[in-house]
Amino acid sequence: MTSDMAFECLLVSRDPSVVCTVQKLLGNLSVKTNIYLSASKAAHHLSEGSTDLLVLDWEDDSADLLQTIKKSGTRQKPTIVAVSSGAYAVPGVHVLLRRPVTEASAGKSMKVAYSRMLYDYRRHTRYALMSSVRATDKNNRSFDITITDIGDGGVGFSSREEWAIGDSLSFHLLLPGANSPIHIEARIQWVRSYGAAGCEYLCIPPVDLNILHEWLRSKIQIKKPLVEI
């Protein structure tokens, strides 16, 4: 993601027709494109961790780049599009764009990739909060915790109590600007020695889930596409 909140693509191809077609379509999607002629030269840029989308014109060294991504420690990995003459799926690739590349076929593939990229962004992005709530564990014991961040994929909190991975808790949370609190049941996925913990959602009532999703959508500040998705 660039500083102006635009998605960032790494386009690896030495084929001018592929580069021109894909770059034009990504521009319409408000995606910034960095172009490299080979996977080996693109590896350093990829290690910087700002790439949201990788469009890879498949060559002999392409598999090595996919392995580098797979082994990287980053939680959110890029959406990957492979340009290939083969008719079969490529392991580790999310979208396959078959040759010959046309504006119509590439347009369809880029929109699929954009939708997946947007989903991943929403799922991993956390929005900072500082809300004190009363939480209840599975044994009906109550604790004071402070919600520190929330997103589509989970919620983070801090507490003076000791928690273990796998512990579950429930609480009501009033999101800033919302008219009513939402009820959340969550399970702890990780803990830190200084009292911080991260949770995944176990259950949110449908009405409350709609409130959460609407609130999260209102917080998204990505650059809007110039075309309809």
PyRosetta script that sets phi, psi and omega in degrees:
from pyrosetta import init, pose_from_sequence

init()
pose = pose_from_sequence("MTSDMAFECLLVSRDPSVVCTVQKLLGNLSVKTNIYLSASKAAHHLSEGSTDLLVLDWEDDSADLLQTIKKSGTRQKPTIVAVSSGAYAVPGVHVLLRRPVTEASAGKSMKVAYSRMLYDYRRHTRYALMSSVRATDKNNRSFDITITDIGDGGVGFSSREEWAIGDSLSFHLLLPGANSPIHIEARIQWVRSYGAAGCEYLCIPPVDLNILHEWLRSKIQIKKPLVEI")
pose.set_psi(1, 129.0)
pose.set_omega(1, -179.3)
pose.set_phi(2, -81.8)
pose.set_psi(2, 171.5)
pose.set_omega(2, -176.3)
pose.set_phi(3, -64.3)
pose.set_psi(3, -24.5)
pose.set_omega(3, 178.2)
pose.set_phi(4, -92.3)
pose.set_psi(4, 20.2)
pose.set_omega(4, 176.4)
pose.set_phi(5, 61.5)
pose.set_psi(5, 36.5)
pose.set_omega(5, 173.5)
pose.set_phi(6, -102.8)
pose.set_psi(6, 142.8)
pose.set_omega(6, 174.7)
pose.set_phi(7, -63.5)
pose.set_psi(7, 151.7)
pose.set_omega(7, -176.9)
pose.set_phi(8, -122.1)
pose.set_psi(8, 130.5)
pose.set_omega(8, -179.2)
pose.set_phi(9, -113.5)
pose.set_psi(9, 142.2)
pose.set_omega(9, 171.2)
pose.set_phi(10, -108.4)
pose.set_psi(10, 111.5)
pose.set_omega(10, -177.7)
pose.set_phi(11, -104.3)
pose.set_psi(11, 117.5)
pose.set_omega(11, -177.1)
pose.set_phi(12, -113.1)
pose.set_psi(12, 106.2)
pose.set_omega(12, -179.6)
pose.set_phi(13, -165.4)
pose.set_psi(13, 146.9)
pose.set_omega(13, 173.3)
pose.set_phi(14, -108.8)
pose.set_psi(14, 8.1)
pose.set_omega(14, -179.1)
pose.set_phi(15, -95.8)
pose.set_psi(15, 111.5)
pose.set_omega(15, -177.3)
pose.set_phi(16, -56.6)
pose.set_psi(16, -36.1)
pose.set_omega(16, -178.3)
pose.set_phi(17, -68.2)
pose.set_psi(17, -38.6)
pose.set_omega(17, 177.1)
pose.set_phi(18, -66.0)
pose.set_psi(18, -46.5)
pose.set_omega(18, -178.4)
pose.set_phi(19, -59.4)
pose.set_psi(19, -49.4)
pose.set_omega(19, -177.4)
pose.set_phi(20, -63.1)
pose.set_psi(20, -44.6)
pose.set_omega(20, -177.8)
pose.set_phi(21, -65.9)
pose.set_psi(21, -49.6)
pose.set_omega(21, -177.0)
pose.set_phi(22, -67.8)
pose.set_psi(22, -41.8)
pose.set_omega(22, -179.1)
pose.set_phi(23, -62.0)
pose.set_psi(23, -40.1)
pose.set_omega(23, 178.5)
pose.set_phi(24, -62.9)
pose.set_psi(24, -44.9)
pose.set_omega(24, -178.5)
pose.set_phi(25, -67.1)
pose.set_psi(25, -39.4)
pose.set_omega(25, 178.3)
pose.set_phi(26, -66.8)
pose.set_psi(26, -33.8)
pose.set_omega(26, 175.2)
pose.set_phi(27, -61.1)
pose.set_psi(27, -39.2)
pose.set_omega(27, 177.2)
pose.set_phi(28, -65.7)
pose.set_psi(28, -24.8)
pose.set_omega(28, 178.4)
pose.set_phi(29, -92.0)
pose.set_psi(29, 6.6)
pose.set_omega(29, -178.4)
pose.set_phi(30, 60.3)
pose.set_psi(30, 37.3)
pose.set_omega(30, 177.7)
pose.set_phi(31, -106.0)
pose.set_psi(31, 126.0)
pose.set_omega(31, 176.8)
pose.set_phi(32, -75.9)
pose.set_psi(32, 137.1)
pose.set_omega(32, -175.3)
pose.set_phi(33, -118.1)
pose.set_psi(33, 129.9)
pose.set_omega(33, 171.5)
pose.set_phi(34, -109.9)
pose.set_psi(34, 128.5)
pose.set_omega(34, -172.3)
pose.set_phi(35, -110.2)
pose.set_psi(35, 131.9)
pose.set_omega(35, 174.2)
pose.set_phi(36, -130.3)
pose.set_psi(36, 151.2)
pose.set_omega(36, -177.3)
pose.set_phi(37, -84.8)
pose.set_psi(37, -20.6)
pose.set_omega(37, -178.2)
pose.set_phi(38, -145.5)
pose.set_psi(38, 156.9)
pose.set_omega(38, -179.7)
pose.set_phi(39, -64.9)
pose.set_psi(39, -36.7)
pose.set_omega(39, -178.8)
pose.set_phi(40, -63.9)
pose.set_psi(40, -37.7)
pose.set_omega(40, 179.1)
pose.set_phi(41, -75.1)
pose.set_psi(41, -23.2)
pose.set_omega(41, -178.2)
pose.set_phi(42, -84.3)
pose.set_psi(42, -15.1)
pose.set_omega(42, -173.5)
pose.set_phi(43, -59.7)
pose.set_psi(43, -40.7)
pose.set_omega(43, -178.5)
pose.set_phi(44, -64.1)
pose.set_psi(44, -43.7)
pose.set_omega(44, 179.2)
pose.set_phi(45, -61.6)
pose.set_psi(45, -39.7)
pose.set_omega(45, -178.6)
pose.set_phi(46, -64.8)
pose.set_psi(46, -33.4)
pose.set_omega(46, -178.4)
pose.set_phi(47, -67.5)
pose.set_psi(47, -16.6)
pose.set_omega(47, 179.5)
pose.set_phi(48, -72.0)
pose.set_psi(48, -16.0)
pose.set_omega(48, 171.7)
pose.set_phi(49, 80.6)
pose.set_psi(49, 10.8)
pose.set_omega(49, -178.3)
pose.set_phi(50, -100.6)
pose.set_psi(50, 2.7)
pose.set_omega(50, -176.4)
pose.set_phi(51, -83.9)
pose.set_psi(51, 125.0)
pose.set_omega(51, 177.8)
pose.set_phi(52, -96.7)
pose.set_psi(52, -28.0)
pose.set_omega(52, -176.2)
pose.set_phi(53, -138.2)
pose.set_psi(53, 134.6)
pose.set_omega(53, 175.4)
pose.set_phi(54, -119.1)
pose.set_psi(54, 118.3)
pose.set_omega(54, 173.6)
pose.set_phi(55, -106.5)
pose.set_psi(55, 115.3)
pose.set_omega(55, -168.9)
pose.set_phi(56, -120.0)
pose.set_psi(56, 110.8)
pose.set_omega(56, 174.6)
pose.set_phi(57, -75.0)
pose.set_psi(57, 111.7)
pose.set_omega(57, -164.6)
pose.set_phi(58, -67.1)
pose.set_psi(58, 125.2)
pose.set_omega(58, 175.6)
pose.set_phi(59, -139.0)
pose.set_psi(59, -174.6)
pose.set_omega(59, -173.9)
pose.set_phi(60, -60.9)
pose.set_psi(60, -35.0)
pose.set_omega(60, -176.6)
pose.set_phi(61, -93.0)
pose.set_psi(61, 5.9)
pose.set_omega(61, -177.4)
pose.set_phi(62, -67.1)
pose.set_psi(62, -38.3)
pose.set_omega(62, -179.1)
pose.set_phi(63, -61.2)
pose.set_psi(63, -33.9)
pose.set_omega(63, 178.8)
pose.set_phi(64, -63.7)
pose.set_psi(64, -38.3)
pose.set_omega(64, 179.1)
pose.set_phi(65, -66.6)
pose.set_psi(65, -38.3)
pose.set_omega(65, 177.3)
pose.set_phi(66, -64.1)
pose.set_psi(66, -38.2)
pose.set_omega(66, 177.2)
pose.set_phi(67, -64.6)
pose.set_psi(67, -38.3)
pose.set_omega(67, 177.9)
pose.set_phi(68, -61.1)
pose.set_psi(68, -42.4)
pose.set_omega(68, 178.3)
pose.set_phi(69, -64.9)
pose.set_psi(69, -43.7)
pose.set_omega(69, -178.3)
pose.set_phi(70, -61.6)
pose.set_psi(70, -38.0)
pose.set_omega(70, -176.6)
pose.set_phi(71, -85.7)
pose.set_psi(71, -9.3)
pose.set_omega(71, -178.2)
pose.set_phi(72, -67.4)
pose.set_psi(72, 151.9)
pose.set_omega(72, -177.1)
pose.set_phi(73, -85.7)
pose.set_psi(73, 0.5)
pose.set_omega(73, -177.8)
pose.set_phi(74, -69.9)
pose.set_psi(74, 138.6)
pose.set_omega(74, -177.6)
pose.set_phi(75, -71.8)
pose.set_psi(75, -43.4)
pose.set_omega(75, -179.4)
pose.set_phi(76, -101.1)
pose.set_psi(76, 111.3)
pose.set_omega(76, -178.7)
pose.set_phi(77, -98.8)
pose.set_psi(77, 156.1)
pose.set_omega(77, -175.8)
pose.set_phi(78, -69.9)
pose.set_psi(78, 152.8)
pose.set_omega(78, 168.1)
pose.set_phi(79, -71.7)
pose.set_psi(79, 137.6)
pose.set_omega(79, -173.4)
pose.set_phi(80, -119.2)
pose.set_psi(80, 127.0)
pose.set_omega(80, 174.7)
pose.set_phi(81, -114.4)
pose.set_psi(81, 128.5)
pose.set_omega(81, 177.3)
pose.set_phi(82, -109.5)
pose.set_psi(82, 132.5)
pose.set_omega(82, 173.9)
pose.set_phi(83, -97.4)
pose.set_psi(83, 117.7)
pose.set_omega(83, -172.2)
pose.set_phi(84, -146.8)
pose.set_psi(84, 151.9)
pose.set_omega(84, 175.5)
pose.set_phi(85, -84.6)
pose.set_psi(85, -16.0)
pose.set_omega(85, -178.3)
pose.set_phi(86, -73.2)
pose.set_psi(86, 157.0)
pose.set_omega(86, -179.1)
pose.set_phi(87, -96.6)
pose.set_psi(87, -2.2)
pose.set_omega(87, -175.7)
pose.set_phi(88, -106.8)
pose.set_psi(88, 154.2)
pose.set_omega(88, 179.4)
pose.set_phi(89, -63.3)
pose.set_psi(89, 147.6)
pose.set_omega(89, 177.8)
pose.set_phi(90, -102.6)
pose.set_psi(90, 123.4)
pose.set_omega(90, -179.9)
pose.set_phi(91, -55.0)
pose.set_psi(91, 132.5)
pose.set_omega(91, 179.4)
pose.set_phi(92, 88.1)
pose.set_psi(92, -3.2)
pose.set_omega(92, -178.8)
pose.set_phi(93, -104.1)
pose.set_psi(93, 137.3)
pose.set_omega(93, -178.0)
pose.set_phi(94, -88.5)
pose.set_psi(94, -35.2)
pose.set_omega(94, -178.6)
pose.set_phi(95, -134.2)
pose.set_psi(95, 132.3)
pose.set_omega(95, 179.1)
pose.set_phi(96, -108.2)
pose.set_psi(96, 121.2)
pose.set_omega(96, 176.9)
pose.set_phi(97, -106.8)
pose.set_psi(97, 111.7)
pose.set_omega(97, -174.3)
pose.set_phi(98, -85.7)
pose.set_psi(98, 146.2)
pose.set_omega(98, 171.8)
pose.set_phi(99, -78.2)
pose.set_psi(99, 151.8)
pose.set_omega(99, -3.1)
pose.set_phi(100, -72.7)
pose.set_psi(100, 142.0)
pose.set_omega(100, -177.8)
pose.set_phi(101, -82.8)
pose.set_psi(101, 120.6)
pose.set_omega(101, 175.9)
pose.set_phi(102, -114.1)
pose.set_psi(102, 165.6)
pose.set_omega(102, 179.2)
pose.set_phi(103, -63.9)
pose.set_psi(103, -33.9)
pose.set_omega(103, -179.9)
pose.set_phi(104, -70.0)
pose.set_psi(104, -48.1)
pose.set_omega(104, -178.1)
pose.set_phi(105, -68.7)
pose.set_psi(105, -40.7)
pose.set_omega(105, 178.7)
pose.set_phi(106, -67.3)
pose.set_psi(106, -36.9)
pose.set_omega(106, 178.9)
pose.set_phi(107, -61.8)
pose.set_psi(107, -42.5)
pose.set_omega(107, 178.6)
pose.set_phi(108, -64.3)
pose.set_psi(108, -44.4)
pose.set_omega(108, -179.3)
pose.set_phi(109, -65.7)
pose.set_psi(109, -40.7)
pose.set_omega(109, -179.4)
pose.set_phi(110, -66.9)
pose.set_psi(110, -34.7)
pose.set_omega(110, 177.9)
pose.set_phi(111, -69.2)
pose.set_psi(111, -37.7)
pose.set_omega(111, 175.8)
pose.set_phi(112, -64.0)
pose.set_psi(112, -44.8)
pose.set_omega(112, 179.6)
pose.set_phi(113, -63.8)
pose.set_psi(113, -40.4)
pose.set_omega(113, -179.9)
pose.set_phi(114, -62.8)
pose.set_psi(114, -43.2)
pose.set_omega(114, -179.8)
pose.set_phi(115, -61.8)
pose.set_psi(115, -40.7)
pose.set_omega(115, 178.8)
pose.set_phi(116, -68.6)
pose.set_psi(116, -40.1)
pose.set_omega(116, 179.2)
pose.set_phi(117, -62.1)
pose.set_psi(117, -42.4)
pose.set_omega(117, 178.9)
pose.set_phi(118, -65.5)
pose.set_psi(118, -40.1)
pose.set_omega(118, 177.6)
pose.set_phi(119, -61.7)
pose.set_psi(119, -45.9)
pose.set_omega(119, 179.0)
pose.set_phi(120, -62.5)
pose.set_psi(120, -40.1)
pose.set_omega(120, 179.3)
pose.set_phi(121, -61.7)
pose.set_psi(121, -47.0)
pose.set_omega(121, 179.7)
pose.set_phi(122, -63.6)
pose.set_psi(122, -37.6)
pose.set_omega(122, -176.1)
pose.set_phi(123, -70.0)
pose.set_psi(123, -36.0)
pose.set_omega(123, -174.5)
pose.set_phi(124, -96.7)
pose.set_psi(124, -20.6)
pose.set_omega(124, -177.5)
pose.set_phi(125, -71.9)
pose.set_psi(125, 135.3)
pose.set_omega(125, 177.3)
pose.set_phi(126, -115.6)
pose.set_psi(126, 141.7)
pose.set_omega(126, 178.7)
pose.set_phi(127, -111.8)
pose.set_psi(127, 129.1)
pose.set_omega(127, -173.8)
pose.set_phi(128, -68.2)
pose.set_psi(128, 138.0)
pose.set_omega(128, 173.8)
pose.set_phi(129, -134.7)
pose.set_psi(129, 169.1)
pose.set_omega(129, 170.3)
pose.set_phi(130, -149.5)
pose.set_psi(130, 72.3)
pose.set_omega(130, -173.4)
pose.set_phi(131, -118.1)
pose.set_psi(131, 123.8)
pose.set_omega(131, 177.8)
pose.set_phi(132, -86.4)
pose.set_psi(132, 129.7)
pose.set_omega(132, 179.3)
pose.set_phi(133, -136.3)
pose.set_psi(133, 164.0)
pose.set_omega(133, 175.5)
pose.set_phi(134, -101.1)
pose.set_psi(134, 117.4)
pose.set_omega(134, -177.9)
pose.set_phi(135, -106.5)
pose.set_psi(135, 151.6)
pose.set_omega(135, 178.9)
pose.set_phi(136, -122.0)
pose.set_psi(136, 134.1)
pose.set_omega(136, 179.0)
pose.set_phi(137, -91.7)
pose.set_psi(137, -175.8)
pose.set_omega(137, -175.4)
pose.set_phi(138, -67.7)
pose.set_psi(138, -17.6)
pose.set_omega(138, 177.4)
pose.set_phi(139, -95.8)
pose.set_psi(139, 11.8)
pose.set_omega(139, 177.8)
pose.set_phi(140, 67.2)
pose.set_psi(140, 23.7)
pose.set_omega(140, 173.3)
pose.set_phi(141, -88.5)
pose.set_psi(141, 144.0)
pose.set_omega(141, -176.1)
pose.set_phi(142, -106.5)
pose.set_psi(142, 144.2)
pose.set_omega(142, -178.8)
pose.set_phi(143, -141.9)
pose.set_psi(143, 149.5)
pose.set_omega(143, 172.0)
pose.set_phi(144, -88.4)
pose.set_psi(144, 126.6)
pose.set_omega(144, 176.3)
pose.set_phi(145, -132.2)
pose.set_psi(145, 160.2)
pose.set_omega(145, 176.8)
pose.set_phi(146, -116.0)
pose.set_psi(146, 117.1)
pose.set_omega(146, 176.7)
pose.set_phi(147, -72.2)
pose.set_psi(147, 121.5)
pose.set_omega(147, -175.6)
pose.set_phi(148, -102.2)
pose.set_psi(148, -27.3)
pose.set_omega(148, 177.6)
pose.set_phi(149, -160.7)
pose.set_psi(149, 158.3)
pose.set_omega(149, -179.3)
pose.set_phi(150, -148.1)
pose.set_psi(150, 149.9)
pose.set_omega(150, 178.7)
pose.set_phi(151, -155.9)
pose.set_psi(151, -174.6)
pose.set_omega(151, -179.2)
pose.set_phi(152, -70.1)
pose.set_psi(152, -23.7)
pose.set_omega(152, -176.8)
pose.set_phi(153, -100.0)
pose.set_psi(153, -8.7)
pose.set_omega(153, -179.2)
pose.set_phi(154, 166.4)
pose.set_psi(154, -170.3)
pose.set_omega(154, -174.5)
pose.set_phi(155, -142.3)
pose.set_psi(155, 145.8)
pose.set_omega(155, 177.1)
pose.set_phi(156, -113.8)
pose.set_psi(156, 150.7)
pose.set_omega(156, 178.7)
pose.set_phi(157, -150.1)
pose.set_psi(157, 166.6)
pose.set_omega(157, 173.4)
pose.set_phi(158, -125.7)
pose.set_psi(158, 151.2)
pose.set_omega(158, -175.6)
pose.set_phi(159, -160.8)
pose.set_psi(159, 154.1)
pose.set_omega(159, 174.8)
pose.set_phi(160, -84.0)
pose.set_psi(160, -11.3)
pose.set_omega(160, 179.4)
pose.set_phi(161, -79.6)
pose.set_psi(161, 160.7)
pose.set_omega(161, 175.5)
pose.set_phi(162, -94.4)
pose.set_psi(162, 129.4)
pose.set_omega(162, -179.7)
pose.set_phi(163, -123.4)
pose.set_psi(163, 155.6)
pose.set_omega(163, 178.2)
pose.set_phi(164, -122.0)
pose.set_psi(164, 151.7)
pose.set_omega(164, 176.5)
pose.set_phi(165, -59.0)
pose.set_psi(165, 130.5)
pose.set_omega(165, -177.6)
pose.set_phi(166, 101.5)
pose.set_psi(166, -16.3)
pose.set_omega(166, 175.1)
pose.set_phi(167, -62.5)
pose.set_psi(167, 146.6)
pose.set_omega(167, 177.7)
pose.set_phi(168, -117.4)
pose.set_psi(168, 152.5)
pose.set_omega(168, 178.4)
pose.set_phi(169, -151.7)
pose.set_psi(169, 160.3)
pose.set_omega(169, 178.2)
pose.set_phi(170, -135.8)
pose.set_psi(170, 151.7)
pose.set_omega(170, -178.5)
pose.set_phi(171, -164.4)
pose.set_psi(171, 164.7)
pose.set_omega(171, 173.2)
pose.set_phi(172, -105.7)
pose.set_psi(172, 135.9)
pose.set_omega(172, -177.1)
pose.set_phi(173, -131.4)
pose.set_psi(173, 126.8)
pose.set_omega(173, 174.8)
pose.set_phi(174, -96.4)
pose.set_psi(174, 110.6)
pose.set_omega(174, 179.3)
pose.set_phi(175, -72.7)
pose.set_psi(175, 143.4)
pose.set_omega(175, 179.8)
pose.set_phi(176, -55.2)
pose.set_psi(176, 124.1)
pose.set_omega(176, 179.3)
pose.set_phi(177, 89.5)
pose.set_psi(177, -11.6)
pose.set_omega(177, 179.7)
pose.set_phi(178, -79.5)
pose.set_psi(178, 155.0)
pose.set_omega(178, -177.6)
pose.set_phi(179, -85.8)
pose.set_psi(179, -24.2)
pose.set_omega(179, -178.2)
pose.set_phi(180, -145.2)
pose.set_psi(180, 151.0)
pose.set_omega(180, -179.6)
pose.set_phi(181, -71.1)
pose.set_psi(181, 156.0)
pose.set_omega(181, 175.5)
pose.set_phi(182, -109.4)
pose.set_psi(182, 149.3)
pose.set_omega(182, 179.6)
pose.set_phi(183, -98.7)
pose.set_psi(183, 128.2)
pose.set_omega(183, -177.6)
pose.set_phi(184, -126.0)
pose.set_psi(184, 130.1)
pose.set_omega(184, 167.3)
pose.set_phi(185, -110.9)
pose.set_psi(185, 129.0)
pose.set_omega(185, -173.1)
pose.set_phi(186, -139.0)
pose.set_psi(186, 159.9)
pose.set_omega(186, 177.9)
pose.set_phi(187, -123.4)
pose.set_psi(187, 135.0)
pose.set_omega(187, -175.9)
pose.set_phi(188, -74.1)
pose.set_psi(188, 129.7)
pose.set_omega(188, 179.6)
pose.set_phi(189, -102.8)
pose.set_psi(189, -31.4)
pose.set_omega(189, 178.9)
pose.set_phi(190, -151.3)
pose.set_psi(190, 153.4)
pose.set_omega(190, 178.0)
pose.set_phi(191, -135.2)
pose.set_psi(191, 155.1)
pose.set_omega(191, 176.2)
pose.set_phi(192, -124.1)
pose.set_psi(192, 155.8)
pose.set_omega(192, -175.9)
pose.set_phi(193, -65.2)
pose.set_psi(193, -22.4)
pose.set_omega(193, -178.0)
pose.set_phi(194, -92.0)
pose.set_psi(194, 15.4)
pose.set_omega(194, 172.0)
pose.set_phi(195, 97.9)
pose.set_psi(195, -0.6)
pose.set_omega(195, 179.0)
pose.set_phi(196, -86.3)
pose.set_psi(196, 150.3)
pose.set_omega(196, 178.5)
pose.set_phi(197, -150.3)
pose.set_psi(197, 154.6)
pose.set_omega(197, 177.7)
pose.set_phi(198, -124.6)
pose.set_psi(198, 141.1)
pose.set_omega(198, -174.8)
pose.set_phi(199, -127.4)
pose.set_psi(199, 154.1)
pose.set_omega(199, 167.3)
pose.set_phi(200, -105.2)
pose.set_psi(200, 152.2)
pose.set_omega(200, 179.8)
pose.set_phi(201, -73.7)
pose.set_psi(201, 138.0)
pose.set_omega(201, 171.5)
pose.set_phi(202, -101.4)
pose.set_psi(202, -44.3)
pose.set_omega(202, -178.3)
pose.set_phi(203, -157.6)
pose.set_psi(203, 132.7)
pose.set_omega(203, 171.2)
pose.set_phi(204, -135.1)
pose.set_psi(204, 124.7)
pose.set_omega(204, 179.4)
pose.set_phi(205, -54.1)
pose.set_psi(205, 145.7)
pose.set_omega(205, -175.5)
pose.set_phi(206, -51.5)
pose.set_psi(206, -43.9)
pose.set_omega(206, -179.9)
pose.set_phi(207, -63.5)
pose.set_psi(207, -42.7)
pose.set_omega(207, 179.5)
pose.set_phi(208, -68.0)
pose.set_psi(208, -34.8)
pose.set_omega(208, 178.2)
pose.set_phi(209, -64.5)
pose.set_psi(209, -37.8)
pose.set_omega(209, 176.2)
pose.set_phi(210, -63.7)
pose.set_psi(210, -39.9)
pose.set_omega(210, 178.1)
pose.set_phi(211, -62.4)
pose.set_psi(211, -43.8)
pose.set_omega(211, 179.8)
pose.set_phi(212, -62.9)
pose.set_psi(212, -46.9)
pose.set_omega(212, -178.2)
pose.set_phi(213, -63.9)
pose.set_psi(213, -40.8)
pose.set_omega(213, 178.0)
pose.set_phi(214, -64.6)
pose.set_psi(214, -40.2)
pose.set_omega(214, 179.4)
pose.set_phi(215, -64.9)
pose.set_psi(215, -42.9)
pose.set_omega(215, 179.3)
pose.set_phi(216, -65.4)
pose.set_psi(216, -40.5)
pose.set_omega(216, 179.3)
pose.set_phi(217, -62.5)
pose.set_psi(217, -34.5)
pose.set_omega(217, 179.9)
pose.set_phi(218, -69.3)
pose.set_psi(218, -18.3)
pose.set_omega(218, -177.8)
pose.set_phi(219, -93.0)
pose.set_psi(219, -14.3)
pose.set_omega(219, -177.2)
pose.set_phi(220, -67.6)
pose.set_psi(220, 130.7)
pose.set_omega(220, -176.0)
pose.set_phi(221, -125.3)
pose.set_psi(221, 34.7)
pose.set_omega(221, 179.5)
pose.set_phi(222, -80.2)
pose.set_psi(222, 155.6)
pose.set_omega(222, 178.4)
pose.set_phi(223, -68.2)
pose.set_psi(223, 128.4)
pose.set_omega(223, -173.9)
pose.set_phi(224, -75.4)
pose.set_psi(224, 141.3)
pose.set_omega(224, 175.4)
pose.set_phi(225, -62.4)
pose.set_psi(225, 153.6)
pose.set_omega(225, 177.3)
pose.set_phi(226, -85.0)
pose.set_psi(226, -10.5)
pose.set_omega(226, -179.7)
pose.set_phi(227, -123.3)
pose.set_psi(227, 162.8)
pose.set_omega(227, -179.7)
pose.set_phi(228, -78.0)
pose.set_psi(228, 135.5)
pose.set_omega(228, 179.3)
pose.set_phi(229, -94.7)
pose.dump_pdb("model.pdb")
